[in-house]
Amino acid sequence: MSSEMTPRLFHIIRNSDESGISGTGRVLDGVLWPNGKVTVQWRTDLDPLKAGFSSMTIFDSFAAFESIHISSHPTNNTEIIWVDDETAILSEELEKTKQQLKDTRKKFRDYKTINDDKELEIPTDDNKKE
């Protein structure tokens, strides 16, 4: 990772928990720093049904973190969710929606221009033609 890059945020989703300690769902939040180091914080104390204390850890690399907490527990079916990937997907969806809105507005303006001399009637159940 180059020093010009920005930190990448991620969280861990565990679909099962072979140890019975970390639980399932979103169990950890982390940051992959530009220098390659990783910091993580367990979300144990955020579970209102279970007493616990969150701990923070620093790893020398993502590979070290992954080796200890993901690869060594294959039955947990753990997912790594990169927040910036989620943000990129949401941004793409937002741009598509904006474009659809623009297209709809243009169609409406075109329709209105063509039909300026006519009264615009919005169909309802009362005025439907049978």
C-alpha positions in Angstrom: 0.0 0.0 0.0 1.4 3.4 -0.9 1.5 6.3 1.6 -0.7 8.3 -0.8 -3.6 6.0 -0.3 -6.3 6.6 2.3 -7.3 4.2 5.1 -9.8 1.5 4.1 -12.6 0.7 6.6 -14.0 -2.8 6.8 -16.2 -4.9 9.1 -16.4 -8.6 9.6 -19.6 -10.6 9.4 -19.5 -14.0 11.0 -22.3 -16.4 9.9 -21.5 -18.9 12.7 -19.3 -18.9 15.7 -17.4 -22.1 16.5 -15.8 -20.6 19.6 -19.0 -19.2 21.1 -17.2 -16.0 22.0 -17.4 -13.4 19.3 -21.0 -14.2 18.3 -22.5 -13.9 14.8 -23.4 -11.0 12.6 -21.2 -7.9 12.5 -18.6 -8.7 15.1 -15.6 -6.5 14.3 -14.7 -3.1 12.7 -11.3 -2.5 11.3 -9.0 -0.1 9.3 -6.4 -1.0 6.8 -3.9 1.9 7.1 -1.8 3.2 4.2 1.4 1.7 5.8 -0.2 -1.7 5.6 -0.9 -2.1 9.3 -4.4 -3.1 10.5 -6.3 -2.0 13.6 -9.4 -3.8 14.7 -12.0 -3.4 17.4 -14.3 -6.2 18.5 -17.9 -5.2 19.0 -18.5 -7.5 22.0 -19.7 -4.7 24.3 -22.4 -3.6 21.8 -24.5 -6.8 22.3 -27.2 -5.9 24.9 -27.9 -9.6 25.4 -24.4 -10.5 26.3 -21.9 -8.9 28.7 -18.5 -8.3 27.2 -15.7 -5.9 26.7 -14.4 -4.7 23.3 -10.7 -5.0 22.7 -8.5 -3.2 20.1 -5.6 -4.8 18.4 -2.9 -3.7 15.9 -1.6 -6.1 13.3 1.5 -5.7 11.1 -0.5 -6.6 8.0 -3.9 -7.6 6.7 -2.5 -11.1 6.0 -1.6 -11.4 9.7 -5.1 -10.4 10.8 -6.7 -12.7 8.3 -4.5 -15.6 9.2 -5.4 -15.4 12.9 -9.1 -14.4 12.8 -10.5 -15.6 9.5 -8.5 -18.4 7.8 -8.1 -20.3 11.1 -11.9 -20.5 11.5 -13.2 -21.7 8.2 -16.5 -23.0 9.7 -17.4 -19.5 10.8 -18.1 -18.6 7.1 -16.7 -15.1 7.7 -17.3 -12.3 5.3 -15.0 -9.2 5.0 -17.1 -6.2 4.0 -15.0 -3.2 2.7 -17.0 -0.1 3.5 -15.5 1.9 0.5 -16.7 -0.9 -1.8 -20.2 -0.5 -0.3 -20.0 3.2 -0.8 -18.9 2.8 -4.4 -21.9 0.5 -5.0 -24.3 3.0 -3.4 -22.7 5.9 -5.4 -23.3 3.9 -8.6 -26.9 3.2 -7.7 -27.4 6.9 -6.8 -26.0 8.0 -10.1 -28.3 5.6 -12.0 -31.3 6.9 -10.0 -30.3 10.5 -10.8 -30.1 9.7 -14.5 -33.5 8.0 -14.4 -35.0 11.1 -12.8 -33.3 13.3 -15.4 -34.7 11.2 -18.2 -38.2 11.2 -16.6 -38.1 15.0 -16.3 -37.0 15.4 -19.9 -39.8 13.0 -21.1 -42.3 15.0 -19.1 -41.0 18.4 -20.5 -41.2 16.9 -24.0 -44.7 15.6 -23.4 -45.8 19.0 -22.0 -44.3 20.9 -24.9 -46.1 18.7 -27.4 -49.4 18.9 -25.5 -49.2 22.5 -24.3 -52.6 23.4 -25.7 -54.3 20.4 -24.1 -55.2 20.1 -20.5 -53.1 17.5 -18.7 -55.3 14.8 -17.3 -53.9 12.4 -14.8 -55.6 9.0 -14.9 -57.5 7.9 -11.8 -59.9 5.1 -11.2 -62.8 7.7 -11.7 -61.8 8.8 -15.2 -60.4 5.6 -16.6 -61.7 4.7 -20.1 -63.4 1.3 -20.2 
